[in-house]
Amino acid sequence: MKIKIDESLTRLEEITKRLEEEALPLEEALELFAAGVQIAAAVKKELERAKTTIRQVVEESDGLFSLAEFDI
């Protein structure tokens, strides 16, 4: 499943701000932390996919640009 990186980063910022609050109950903090870790992992995976795509385009370009779809 592809994610929208900008939306995910916005959500991570929201989670971070919430975690920085002093009156946050432990249970909620743990849930937010777990959600943040999952979002961060999804963002990393999507960035790796983009990096691989860029490499593939550059390697195949020889002055021409082509993009092939592939699964990671």
C-alpha positions as CSV (number, residue, x, y, z in Angstrom):
1,M,0.0,0.0,0.0
2,K,1.4,3.4,-1.0
3,I,1.2,6.2,1.5
4,K,1.3,9.9,1.1
5,I,4.5,11.0,2.6
6,D,3.5,14.6,3.3
7,E,0.4,13.5,5.1
8,S,2.4,10.9,7.1
9,L,5.0,13.4,8.1
10,T,2.2,15.8,9.2
11,R,0.7,13.0,11.4
12,L,4.2,12.3,12.9
13,E,4.5,16.0,13.8
14,E,1.1,15.8,15.5
15,I,2.0,12.7,17.4
16,T,5.3,14.3,18.5
17,K,3.6,17.4,19.8
18,R,1.1,15.3,21.7
19,L,3.8,13.1,23.2
20,E,5.6,16.2,24.4
21,E,2.6,17.2,26.6
22,E,3.2,16.7,30.3
23,A,-0.4,15.6,31.2
24,L,-0.5,12.8,28.7
25,P,-1.6,9.5,30.2
26,L,0.9,6.6,29.9
27,E,-1.6,4.4,28.0
28,E,-2.2,7.1,25.4
29,A,1.5,7.9,25.1
30,L,2.2,4.2,24.4
31,E,-0.5,4.1,21.7
32,L,0.8,7.2,20.1
33,F,4.3,6.0,20.2
34,A,3.3,2.7,18.5
35,A,1.4,4.6,15.8
36,G,4.4,6.8,15.2
37,V,6.7,3.9,14.8
38,Q,4.4,2.3,12.3
39,I,4.0,5.6,10.3
40,A,7.8,6.1,10.3
41,A,8.4,2.6,9.0
42,A,5.8,3.1,6.2
43,V,7.5,6.4,5.3
44,K,10.9,4.7,5.2
45,K,9.6,2.0,3.0
46,E,8.1,4.5,0.6
47,L,11.3,6.5,0.4
48,E,13.3,3.3,-0.3
49,R,10.8,2.6,-3.1
50,A,11.4,6.1,-4.5
51,K,15.2,5.7,-4.2
52,T,15.1,2.4,-6.1
53,T,12.9,3.9,-8.8
54,I,15.3,6.9,-9.2
55,R,18.3,4.5,-9.5
56,Q,16.5,2.4,-12.1
57,V,15.7,5.5,-14.2
58,V,19.2,6.8,-14.0
59,E,20.8,3.4,-14.9
60,E,18.5,3.0,-17.9
61,S,18.6,6.6,-19.1
62,D,21.7,6.8,-21.2
63,G,20.3,10.2,-22.1
64,L,16.8,8.8,-22.5
65,F,14.5,8.6,-19.6
66,S,12.3,5.6,-19.1
67,L,10.5,4.3,-16.0
68,A,9.6,0.7,-15.4
69,E,7.1,-0.4,-12.8
70,F,8.3,-2.9,-10.3
71,D,7.4,-4.4,-6.9
72,I,9.6,-4.2,-3.9
